[in-house]
Amino acid sequence: MPVQRLEIGAFGGPEVLRVVRDTALPVPGPGEVRIRVEASSLAFTDTLIRRNLYPGLKPSLPLTLGYDIVGRIDEVGPDVAQWHIGDRVADLVQVGGNTTHLVRPAASLVAVPKGLDAIRVEPLILTYMTAYQALFFEGDAKAGDALLIYGASGAVGQAALDLCRAFGVRAVGVASAKHEDAVARMGATFVAYDRPDASATLDRLSRDAKGFKVILDAARSEALSSVLARLAPDGRFVALGFSAAFRAAHRAGNARPGLLAALRFAFDFLRIQWLSSRSGTARRVIFYDISKRRARHPEWFRADLSMLFTLLEQGRISPHIQRVFGLGEAIEAHRLMDAGQVEGRFVLDLAPPRKLRPRSPAPSVARAPAPGVGG
Ligand SMILES: NC(=O)c1ccc[n+]([C@@H]2O[C@H](COP(=O)([O-])OP(=O)(O)OC[C@H]3O[C@@H](n4cnc5c(N)ncnc54)[C@H](OP(=O)(O)O)[C@@H]3O)[C@@H](O)[C@H]2O)c1
């Protein structure tokens, strides 16, 4: 079968996933190209879409998952001048990326440098872009600043720590005690949220730093007032995710956060939105959303992604890929993501079979020495 993809026919747990085979290749229309996908996302965000819990998205079923893609153009539709067969490209698609073949508008693609491995490029599209824009655009982080990152062992957190190293930013990373090594390896000061002295330790580190310049929050667990009290007078709090509520629900054996957690979640979200709208010029509260930011500023997305590709080419960043999965293993990947068993990123390998690539354990994650200060 020419096309294979990861589809859901109903919203729910990993059991709703199935590998579907189509006999016909999709055909690009005017202004479109078809991409032979080489790698796509297996990220926490995909699990939210699988459960129909992703804010602002109302997908219809059946649905192919996959938030981003990297691959090669294998057919060009009419009226496309800028792309040719064989060009390597990347795109953020929200849904539909977990497939071997995909048609996309030519105008939405970003060129991928020839020599880069698709498996190492893929985490840059959703995950590193989120960390980069949240830290350096919304957070306005600079070399020498002190940062606090909640969710530091996860996909976005590990990307943020990698970028902090590349740009000479000092980071404190918060995750559960079992992930101490993953956070410390990235050169960050580690704080375990599941130890009784976590809050006091974070207060002390904040006092030592005279307040954190940026707090990046991918987990949203501590009371918002305690977190905001750790900001520098001109600091920025950038919220982007609510992992903690989903982790807690999973630990309790529930598919989704219960009523109390959902109310707290909604209250936090509304409070962050309200504080964002009335932030003055000094201390600011921001909710980052990659899709909204891209829709508003597609040229920034293109420029930032190209810059991330350059950092990867130069060996200044090195995505922490915990494991690479094939389509037939995607259900296992989703189970592990639901259970919070991810350090860094999982990646879905969709390359044609002739490419031999080690699946598990992951490819080498050897890191370049910490680069000097500045971009
Ligand atoms: N707004 C956007 O544009 C955007 C873009 C990408 C992702 N996201 C969202 O960002 C969030 C994180 O994504 P991800 O892919 O990095 O997820 P992930 O890989 O599952 O990582 C989640 C992280 O949260 C940590 N965590 C869980 N409970 C915590 C707690 N109580 N206190 C502190 N940390 C806690 C986990 O640590 P342990 O494993 O040690 O518990 C882990 O480091 C998700 O909600 C995702 O949907 C948003």
The ligand as an SDF file (V2000), in Angstrom:
LIG
                    3D

 48 52  0  0  0  0  0  0  0  0999 V2000
    1.3420   26.3820   24.1450 N   0  0  0  0  0  0  0  0  0  0  0  0
    2.0080   25.7730   23.1600 C   0  0  0  0  0  0  0  0  0  0  0  0
    2.1740   26.3030   22.0670 O   0  0  0  0  0  0  0  0  0  0  0  0
    2.5530   24.4070   23.4290 C   0  0  0  0  0  0  0  0  0  0  0  0
    3.4740   23.7990   22.5510 C   0  0  0  0  0  0  0  0  0  0  0  0
    3.9860   22.5370   22.8870 C   0  0  0  0  0  0  0  0  0  0  0  0
    3.5520   21.9030   24.0460 C   0  0  0  0  0  0  0  0  0  0  0  0
    2.6230   22.5220   24.8370 N   0  0  0  0  0  0  0  0  0  0  0  0
    2.1450   21.9300   26.0960 C   0  0  0  0  0  0  0  0  0  0  0  0
    3.1880   22.0270   27.0310 O   0  0  0  0  0  0  0  0  0  0  0  0
    3.0560   20.9840   27.9920 C   0  0  0  0  0  0  0  0  0  0  0  0
    4.3670   20.2310   28.0800 C   0  0  0  0  0  0  0  0  0  0  0  0
    4.5910   19.5770   26.8350 O   0  0  0  0  0  0  0  0  0  0  0  0
    5.7180   18.5000   26.7090 P   0  0  0  0  0  0  0  0  0  0  0  0
    5.6260   17.9570   25.3470 O   0  0  0  0  0  0  0  0  0  0  0  0
    6.9920   19.0400   27.2180 O   0  0  0  0  0  0  0  0  0  0  0  0
    5.1650   17.4030   27.7550 O   0  0  0  0  0  0  0  0  0  0  0  0
    5.9660   16.2340   28.4660 P   0  0  0  0  0  0  0  0  0  0  0  0
    7.0790   15.8150   27.5850 O   0  0  0  0  0  0  0  0  0  0  0  0
    4.9660   15.2450   28.8700 O   0  0  0  0  0  0  0  0  0  0  0  0
    6.6100   16.9260   29.7520 O   0  0  0  0  0  0  0  0  0  0  0  0
    5.8090   17.2890   30.8620 C   0  0  0  0  0  0  0  0  0  0  0  0
    6.7220   17.7590   31.9560 C   0  0  0  0  0  0  0  0  0  0  0  0
    5.9330   18.2550   33.0360 O   0  0  0  0  0  0  0  0  0  0  0  0
    6.5120   17.7710   34.2330 C   0  0  0  0  0  0  0  0  0  0  0  0
    5.5540   17.7620   35.3460 N   0  0  0  0  0  0  0  0  0  0  0  0
    4.4920   16.9680   35.5360 C   0  0  0  0  0  0  0  0  0  0  0  0
    3.9000   17.2920   36.6990 N   0  0  0  0  0  0  0  0  0  0  0  0
    4.6080   18.3190   37.2090 C   0  0  0  0  0  0  0  0  0  0  0  0
    4.5070   19.0830   38.3980 C   0  0  0  0  0  0  0  0  0  0  0  0
    3.5300   18.8600   39.2880 N   0  0  0  0  0  0  0  0  0  0  0  0
    5.4190   20.0790   38.6120 N   0  0  0  0  0  0  0  0  0  0  0  0
    6.4110   20.3150   37.7240 C   0  0  0  0  0  0  0  0  0  0  0  0
    6.5830   19.6010   36.6000 N   0  0  0  0  0  0  0  0  0  0  0  0
    5.6710   18.6220   36.3470 C   0  0  0  0  0  0  0  0  0  0  0  0
    7.0050   16.3940   33.8790 C   0  0  0  0  0  0  0  0  0  0  0  0
    7.9630   15.9900   34.8350 O   0  0  0  0  0  0  0  0  0  0  0  0
    7.9510   14.4960   35.4450 P   0  0  0  0  0  0  0  0  0  0  0  0
    7.8690   13.5540   34.2560 O   0  0  0  0  0  0  0  0  0  0  0  0
    9.2260   14.4400   36.1620 O   0  0  0  0  0  0  0  0  0  0  0  0
    6.7250   14.4130   36.3060 O   0  0  0  0  0  0  0  0  0  0  0  0
    7.6230   16.6750   32.5300 C   0  0  0  0  0  0  0  0  0  0  0  0
    8.9120   17.2540   32.6820 O   0  0  0  0  0  0  0  0  0  0  0  0
    1.8900   20.1090   27.5180 C   0  0  0  0  0  0  0  0  0  0  0  0
    0.7240   20.4950   28.2270 O   0  0  0  0  0  0  0  0  0  0  0  0
    1.7720   20.4620   26.0420 C   0  0  0  0  0  0  0  0  0  0  0  0
    0.4910   20.2650   25.5420 O   0  0  0  0  0  0  0  0  0  0  0  0
    2.1320   23.7500   24.5540 C   0  0  0  0  0  0  0  0  0  0  0  0
  1  2  1  0
  2  3  2  0
  2  4  1  0
  4  5  1  0
  4 48  2  0
  5  6  2  0
  6  7  1  0
  7  8  2  0
  8  9  1  0
  8 48  1  0
  9 10  1  0
  9 46  1  0
 10 11  1  0
 11 12  1  0
 11 44  1  0
 12 13  1  0
 13 14  1  0
 14 15  2  0
 14 16  1  0
 14 17  1  0
 17 18  1  0
 18 19  2  0
 18 20  1  0
 18 21  1  0
 21 22  1  0
 22 23  1  0
 23 24  1  0
 23 42  1  0
 24 25  1  0
 25 26  1  0
 25 36  1  0
 26 27  1  0
 26 35  1  0
 27 28  2  0
 28 29  1  0
 29 30  1  0
 29 35  2  0
 30 31  1  0
 30 32  2  0
 32 33  1  0
 33 34  2  0
 34 35  1  0
 36 37  1  0
 36 42  1  0
 37 38  1  0
 38 39  2  0
 38 40  1  0
 38 41  1  0
 42 43  1  0
 44 45  1  0
 44 46  1  0
 46 47  1  0
M  CHG  2   8   1  16  -1
M  END
$$$$
